[in-house]
């Protein structure tokens, strides 16, 4: 049954994305803010469909730590869910994404037009410098730059090394970094279409303020995220306090 529900949701997402993309394509002519608004509407629809079709919902802890202005959001990566949820939850979200994704029909048009940041990993240091400069501009504009420091999906219950790209953005932008930890992979399985009904928890932690050494920052970020992940920590009877350091 989980597989059937998951397949039904994927059919909805892919077919709905194509239809929606064609219908709203003219909106892209009105600039980044318009493209972001219609993208957020589609993401909200997708999350509602996820709940209705598969029974997967979510709750937010530490909402008081979510930034209103320019900041970095660094989260662990387990499934596609966090790309949807973080885009919906942030007021002006901007993703750092692989340049190859811009070639995908509909999805590529939206991510490019909505002001997200493409990076060509094969282009070396020059591309990384350009990415950091663009991230700094987006943060100055009041956007929240969303980064997955692991660089790839990591199964629940496992950890992975954090790549230094997020530290480069942190030092180049002088922006605070809000860690976010979740357990989406326990409900949105990867690989495969299976979805397990239940409630994903995402926790926003107090911001790491700018000014730290790159290595100190990266070590602290990993410690905070891994220490708050619901799939790793043994929770006591009381709720996790997302305001605790």
Phi, psi and omega in degrees: 000321178300320180293318180296314179297320180296318179295319179299320179293318179297320177300316179298314183297310185290315180291318180295323180297317181294313181295313181298319181298320179292318183295317186264003181309320179299336180296330182300338180290344185266009171101182188298314183297320178294318179297320179294321181297315181288328176295319180294324177297316179295320179297317178298319177298318180296319179292323176295319178295321177302316179294313185293318186277319188248347182081012179268122176232188181207162174226154182249130172244145181075032181301334179294344179269355180288130184282147173267330183249201184298130182192169171258135172248119180245122184229153171290160188233116180234336184200185176285343185304314185293333176292325177287309187296316181294326178294323179287321187283328182278142181292322179223073186284143174221125179264147165267118187227159179292135184303329182300331182293337180294344181277348182288138177299143178065296182303313180298322179297316185293311184297325180287315185288334182275009173086013177288164191252113178275141176227131177262101185296337182278350184273356173078206188297324181299317180294321179294321177296319178295320178298316180295321178296318178294320178299319178298319178296316180297319180292320176299331178280357178095014181273160174254113182274119186260127184228143172250098188299337180289337177082347179202169178290137179238126183301150177302143181087353179243159177236164180215160177297142174271130179283157188282354181303320180294326177292324177297318177295318181301312183285327183286328185265337185063031183255153173291153180240121179263115177284144176227134183232140183209175180231040186300328184294345177284343183239324175257096187289145175215132357281173179104163184272353188302137173232130180256122181302137180159187186245115173285141174248128172241132185241125174261126185259163177303144184296144167274115185288155181293161174112353180280155170299148184306312182293318179300317179299312184296318178297317181293320179298313180297318180299317182292314182292311180297327181284349181246354182295123181300333180279354180248325187268147177269101187287138172285182182293332178274155181292149174301134179264104184288357177267352181283145173275000000 
